[in-house]
């Protein structure tokens, strides 16, 4: 695993590993189709980096990837940190520069 990223101006969450982190990583790819999304698994945590200074994650997409209902507050529980600034809501979370 490389310490350098191919993503320029990365933003996104750093999450505790598990099912929700996997679903969020997959959702990042769906919700940001025009951006390079890099997922780096570090064992205990997963870093999701989205190119270009903006990452949007939608609750509906995470639910689809997870296969069950999901509340955005679940994401906040497993998110140990993030890169960029953050706007949170009930249906969407946005990381940006």
N, CA, C and O of each residue as an XYZ file, in Angstrom:
388
protein
N       0.832     -1.173      0.000
C       0.000      0.000      0.000
C       0.878      1.238      0.000
O       1.791      1.363      0.816
N       0.606      2.124     -0.892
C       1.408      3.335     -1.035
C       0.975      4.410     -0.060
O      -0.209      4.539      0.251
N       1.928      5.174      0.417
C       1.615      6.278      1.325
C       1.162      7.496      0.538
O       0.569      8.411      1.109
N       1.430      7.524     -0.755
C       1.018      8.652     -1.574
C      -0.294      8.339     -2.269
O      -0.606      7.182     -2.552
N      -1.047      9.376     -2.534
C      -2.347      9.233     -3.163
C      -2.295      9.759     -4.586
O      -1.560     10.701     -4.881
N      -3.074      9.149     -5.466
C      -3.185      9.646     -6.832
C      -4.305     10.664     -6.944
O      -4.591     11.159     -8.034
N      -4.939     10.978     -5.826
C      -6.047     11.922     -5.786
C      -5.503     13.316     -5.475
O      -4.767     13.501     -4.506
N      -5.872     14.292     -6.303
C      -5.460     15.667     -6.015
C      -6.588     16.363     -5.263
O      -7.767     16.124     -5.523
N      -6.207     17.220     -4.335
C      -7.181     17.925     -3.493
C      -8.185     16.954     -2.865
O      -9.390     17.145     -3.025
N      -7.721     15.921     -2.158
C      -8.640     14.914     -1.622
C      -9.508     15.443     -0.482
O      -9.070     16.256      0.332
N     -10.742     14.964     -0.447
C     -11.661     15.186      0.665
C     -12.406     13.887      0.906
O     -12.556     13.076     -0.008
N     -12.875     13.684      2.130
C     -13.670     12.501      2.432
C     -13.460     11.993      3.839
O     -12.637     12.522      4.587
N     -14.213     10.957      4.199
C     -14.174     10.447      5.563
C     -13.067      9.431      5.818
O     -12.560      8.785      4.901
N     -12.713      9.313      7.090
C     -11.842      8.255      7.585
C     -12.700      7.467      8.560
O     -13.168      8.010      9.560
N     -12.909      6.183      8.270
C     -13.912      5.380      8.968
C     -13.325      4.139      9.618
O     -12.359      3.569      9.111
N     -13.903      3.715     10.739
C     -13.555      2.433     11.328
C     -13.966      1.352     10.342
O     -15.044      1.431      9.753
N     -13.124      0.345     10.154
C     -13.403     -0.743      9.210
C     -14.674     -1.487      9.597
O     -15.029     -1.582     10.772
N     -15.350     -2.013      8.579
C     -16.565     -2.800      8.808
C     -17.531     -2.661      7.652
O     -17.207     -2.075      6.619
N     -18.728     -3.210      7.837
C     -19.742     -3.208      6.785
C     -20.155     -1.807      6.352
O     -20.325     -1.544      5.162
N     -20.316     -0.911      7.319
C     -20.734      0.448      6.977
C     -19.635      1.154      6.192
O     -19.923      1.858      5.224
N     -18.391      0.976      6.593
C     -17.276      1.595      5.868
C     -17.229      1.097      4.428
O     -17.002      1.886      3.511
N     -17.438     -0.193      4.218
C     -17.465     -0.739      2.854
C     -18.592     -0.122      2.048
O     -18.399      0.253      0.892
N     -19.776     -0.014      2.656
C     -20.925      0.565      1.963
C     -20.679      2.033      1.631
O     -21.044      2.492      0.548
N     -20.072      2.763      2.540
C     -19.771      4.180      2.304
C     -18.748      4.321      1.171
O     -18.883      5.201      0.321
N     -17.742      3.473      1.158
C     -16.742      3.515      0.085
C     -17.391      3.252     -1.266
O     -17.096      3.941     -2.242
N     -18.269      2.261     -1.329
C     -18.981      1.962     -2.580
C     -19.919      3.102     -2.962
O     -20.026      3.457     -4.136
N     -20.596      3.674     -1.970
C     -21.504      4.795     -2.227
C     -20.747      6.012     -2.745
O     -21.256      6.747     -3.592
N     -19.535      6.228     -2.241
C     -18.732      7.362     -2.713
C     -18.484      7.263     -4.212
O     -18.495      8.272     -4.917
N     -18.263      6.064     -4.691
C     -18.036      5.862     -6.131
C     -19.307      6.144     -6.931
O     -19.241      6.707     -8.023
N     -20.457      5.755     -6.394
C     -21.745      5.970     -7.071
C     -22.138      7.446     -7.030
O     -22.556      8.010     -8.041
N     -22.003      8.067     -5.863
C     -22.464      9.441     -5.679
C     -21.530     10.492     -6.266
O     -21.905     11.659     -6.378
N     -20.327     10.096     -6.638
C     -19.340     11.024     -7.214
C     -18.794     10.448     -8.522
O     -17.592     10.211     -8.642
N     -19.675     10.222     -9.503
C     -19.282      9.483    -10.713
C     -18.229     10.173    -11.577
O     -17.519      9.506    -12.329
N     -18.118     11.490    -11.481
C     -17.157     12.210    -12.317
C     -15.837     12.474    -11.614
O     -14.990     13.206    -12.126
N     -15.659     11.874    -10.430
C     -14.448     12.093     -9.646
C     -13.691     10.788     -9.449
O     -14.279      9.707     -9.424
N     -12.385     10.911     -9.310
C     -11.556      9.767     -8.958
C     -11.762      9.503     -7.469
O     -11.557     10.398     -6.649
N     -12.168      8.280     -7.114
C     -12.372      7.897     -5.715
C     -11.348      6.826     -5.375
O     -11.272      5.791     -6.037
N     -10.567      7.084     -4.340
C      -9.557      6.127     -3.904
C      -9.922      5.657     -2.494
O     -10.145      6.471     -1.597
N      -9.979      4.349     -2.312
C     -10.280      3.762     -1.010
C      -9.030      3.049     -0.536
O      -8.529      2.137     -1.194
N      -8.532      3.478      0.619
C      -7.306      2.888      1.166
C      -7.632      2.194      2.480
O      -8.001      2.834      3.464
N      -7.488      0.875      2.478
C      -7.775      0.055      3.655
C      -6.512     -0.061      4.490
O      -5.502     -0.594      4.030
N      -6.572      0.435      5.707
C      -5.430      0.407      6.609
C      -5.654     -0.580      7.758
O      -5.052     -0.444      8.823
N      -6.512     -1.561      7.543
C      -6.787     -2.564      8.563
C      -7.858     -2.105      9.529
O      -9.023     -2.474      9.376
N      -7.493     -1.309     10.520
C      -8.448     -0.843     11.526
C      -9.323      0.298     11.011
O     -10.394      0.560     11.559
N      -8.865      0.978      9.955
C      -9.659      2.074      9.410
C      -9.544      2.119      7.893
O      -8.619      1.560      7.303
N     -10.498      2.794      7.284
C     -10.569      2.958      5.831
C     -10.592      4.450      5.543
O     -11.365      5.202      6.138
N      -9.740      4.863      4.628
C      -9.701      6.261      4.203
C     -10.342      6.334      2.814
O      -9.890      5.671      1.880
N     -11.395      7.140      2.685
C     -12.067      7.358      1.402
C     -11.678      8.748      0.932
O     -12.006      9.741      1.582
N     -10.980      8.823     -0.192
C     -10.523     10.098     -0.736
C     -11.154     10.330     -2.098
O     -11.053      9.493     -2.994
N     -11.802     11.470     -2.242
C     -12.439     11.830     -3.505
C     -11.698     13.033     -4.066
O     -11.399     13.993     -3.354
N     -11.414     12.958     -5.340
C     -10.653     13.954     -6.080
C     -11.434     15.253     -6.282
O     -12.663     15.247     -6.364
N     -10.713     16.348     -6.359
C     -11.293     17.590     -6.840
C     -11.926     18.499     -5.812
O     -12.506     19.521     -6.178
N     -11.835     18.167     -4.550
C     -12.308     19.099     -3.537
C     -13.753     18.967     -3.106
O     -14.233     19.801     -2.338
N     -14.480     17.933     -3.579
C     -15.848     17.723     -3.114
C     -16.206     16.242     -3.124
O     -15.907     15.523     -4.077
N     -16.852     15.799     -2.047
C     -17.346     14.434     -1.918
C     -18.746     14.501     -1.329
O     -18.947     15.062     -0.251
N     -19.712     13.931     -2.034
C     -21.089     13.873     -1.553
C     -21.424     12.414     -1.261
O     -21.127     11.525     -2.060
N     -22.044     12.179     -0.109
C     -22.530     10.853      0.253
C     -24.006     10.976      0.582
O     -24.396     11.761      1.447
N     -24.835     10.185     -0.120
C     -26.283     10.232      0.085
C     -26.749      9.027      0.900
O     -26.302      7.901      0.684
N     -27.649      9.286      1.830
C     -28.188      8.225      2.672
C     -28.794      7.108      1.831
O     -28.560      5.932      2.110
N     -29.561      7.455      0.813
C     -30.221      6.456     -0.023
C     -29.209      5.530     -0.704
O     -29.449      4.329     -0.823
N     -28.096      6.079     -1.144
C     -27.062      5.264     -1.792
C     -26.394      4.343     -0.784
O     -26.136      3.177     -1.082
N     -26.113      4.856      0.403
C     -25.512      4.015      1.444
C     -26.469      2.894      1.817
O     -26.039      1.755      1.997
N     -27.768      3.195      1.937
C     -28.768      2.167      2.230
C     -28.771      1.082      1.156
O     -28.838     -0.108      1.463
N     -28.698      1.503     -0.093
C     -28.686      0.546     -1.205
C     -27.451     -0.353     -1.136
O     -27.551     -1.566     -1.319
N     -26.307      0.234     -0.877
C     -25.067     -0.537     -0.794
C     -25.040     -1.437      0.450
O     -24.484     -2.535      0.416
N     -25.636     -0.968      1.533
C     -25.637     -1.700      2.793
C     -26.728     -2.772      2.834
O     -26.595     -3.787      3.518
N     -27.801     -2.527      2.092
C     -28.904     -3.492      2.055
C     -29.837     -3.412      3.249
O     -30.513     -4.382      3.591
N     -29.867     -2.240      3.883
C     -30.757     -2.038      5.033
C     -30.942     -0.543      5.254
O     -30.194      0.265      4.704
N     -31.944     -0.169      6.064
C     -32.105      1.248      6.390
C     -30.856      1.782      7.101
O     -30.163      1.045      7.803
N     -30.589      3.056      6.907
C     -29.378      3.670      7.438
C     -29.682      5.098      7.861
O     -30.365      5.833      7.149
N     -29.171      5.485      9.022
C     -29.270      6.876      9.480
C     -27.883      7.489      9.398
O     -26.890      6.838      9.722
N     -27.817      8.729      8.969
C     -26.527      9.393      8.824
C     -25.779      9.469     10.153
O     -24.552      9.563     10.162
N     -26.491      9.430     11.261
C     -25.828      9.447     12.574
C     -24.946      8.210     12.774
O     -23.986      8.255     13.544
N     -25.266      7.102     12.084
C     -24.407      5.909     12.137
C     -23.033      6.205     11.547
O     -22.017      5.712     12.037
N     -23.013      7.001     10.509
C     -21.756      7.375      9.867
C     -20.906      8.205     10.824
O     -19.693      8.019     10.919
N     -21.553      9.110     11.522
C     -20.825      9.973     12.451
C     -20.175      9.162     13.578
O     -19.120      9.544     14.086
N     -20.791      8.058     13.965
C     -20.262      7.217     15.038
C     -18.952      6.539     14.633
O     -18.032      6.429     15.443
N     -18.868      6.081     13.370
C     -17.669      5.352     12.937
C     -16.648      6.237     12.229
O     -15.578      5.762     11.848
N     -16.967      7.520     12.049
C     -16.047      8.430     11.360
C     -15.091      9.033     12.387
O     -15.461      9.931     13.143
N     -13.868      8.533     12.403
C     -12.892      9.025     13.367
C     -12.316     10.376     12.964
O     -11.859     11.142     13.812
N     -12.339     10.663     11.676
C     -11.820     11.923     11.179
C     -12.290     12.113      9.739
O     -13.005     11.271      9.196
N     -11.890     13.208      9.136
C     -12.194     13.458      7.728
C     -11.204     14.479      7.199
O     -10.532     15.176      7.959
N     -11.131     14.551      5.868
C     -10.273     15.524      5.200
C     -11.171     16.564      4.549
O     -12.119     16.222      3.842
N     -10.871     17.823      4.788
C     -11.667     18.915      4.245
C     -12.608     19.483      5.282
O     -12.434     19.288      6.484
N     -13.595     20.182      4.797
C     -14.670     20.716      5.640
C     -15.872     19.814      5.461
O     -15.890     18.970      4.565
N     -16.896     19.987      6.321
C     -18.028     19.074      6.283
C     -19.348     19.817      6.491
O     -19.438     20.722      7.320
N     -20.367     19.425      5.730
C     -21.758     19.831      5.928
C     -22.549     18.549      6.131
O     -22.469     17.634      5.311
N     -23.307     18.476      7.209
C     -24.076     17.264      7.483
C     -25.569     17.549      7.411
O     -26.026     18.668      7.643
N     -26.312     16.500      7.080
C     -27.770     16.576      7.032
C     -28.347     15.189      7.233
O     -27.602     14.220      7.377
N     -29.655     15.086      7.245
C     -30.313     13.791      7.436
C     -30.207     12.888      6.213
O     -30.232     11.664      6.341
N     -30.089     13.480      5.038
C     -30.086     12.700      3.805
C     -28.791     12.774      3.019
O     -28.623     12.057      2.033
N     -27.878     13.627      3.439
C     -26.651     13.820      2.671
C     -25.578     14.395      3.562
O     -25.857     15.154      4.490
N     -24.347     14.023      3.269
C     -23.191     14.618      3.929
C     -22.237     15.040      2.821
O     -22.069     14.329      1.830
N     -21.616     16.201      2.995
C     -20.751     16.750      1.948
C     -19.428     17.169      2.578
O     -19.390     17.906      3.563
N     -18.346     16.677      1.979
C     -16.989     17.084      2.349
C     -16.501     17.984      1.229
O     -16.725     17.684      0.056
N     -15.843     19.071      1.566
C     -15.419     20.011      0.522
C     -14.212     20.822      0.988
O     -13.859     20.826      2.167
N     -13.599     21.497      0.041
C     -12.477     22.421      0.325
C     -12.929     23.832      0.067
O     -12.152     24.771      0.239
